Amino acid sequence: MAYPFWVEADLAAQIGQETVDQILDDDSDGDADAAPLAWLQERSCNFVETWLRPNQGELTAIRATTPTAVKRVALDAAEWMAARRWPDYINANWMQLKADNIEELKNLREAMTRLDVVTGVATAPHNVGGLVASGDPDYPTLPDLVFNGQFSLGDF
């Protein structure tokens, strides 16, 4: 796994550095510790990947260069997971945060919202290479267009 989609500084920008130091400080030395940070990163990033996997295949491009939208939803997942685990430090309704996060992930999965173009090259439309047929077994190919030519009015 190519975790994480976000780093500690991103989480600090999301919920505040003081809160990050409080929730991720297991040994009470005043600084965030690596183990709880890794736990939160793995859980939140895995949660986001499980939602994106059906449409994004193996997610290799997303893992190589994390799109801004993936980083944002992963940070949102980390926020509600942290609010659930450390309710004394994060004063938020984690169930509402989770519901909002799932709604965003549903929109990404259903292509109501889209990820950034990671590679810099737009992906081909899904109908490229498709075959259009009439559906009639006696005449499987479509007839010539009536309005096809220099003065055509288009397909109707």
ZINORCOR-V78486 format. One record per backbone hydrogen bond with DSSP energy under -0.5 kcal/mol. CO is the residue of the C=O (numbers start at 0). NH is the residue of the N-H. Records with the same first field share a line. If there is no record, write none. Layout:
# ZINORCOR-V78486
CO=NH ; NH
This chain:
# ZINORCOR-V78486
0=2
6=9 ; 10
7=11
8=12
9=13
10=14
11=15
15=19
16=20
17=21
18=22
19=23
21=24
23=25 ; 32
32=36
33=37
34=38
35=39
36=40
37=41
38=42
39=43
40=44
41=45
42=46
43=47
44=48
45=49
46=50
47=51
48=52
51=54 ; 55
52=56
55=58
58=62
59=63
60=64
66=70
67=71
68=72
69=73
70=74
71=75
72=76
73=77
74=78
75=79
76=80
77=81
78=82
79=83
80=84
81=85
85=88 ; 89
88=90
89=91
91=93
92=96
93=97
94=98
95=99
96=100
97=101
98=102
99=103
100=104
101=105
102=106
103=107
104=108
105=109
106=111 ; 112
107=110
115=117
124=127
126=129
130=132
134=136
138=135
139=133
144=147
146=148 ; 153
148=151
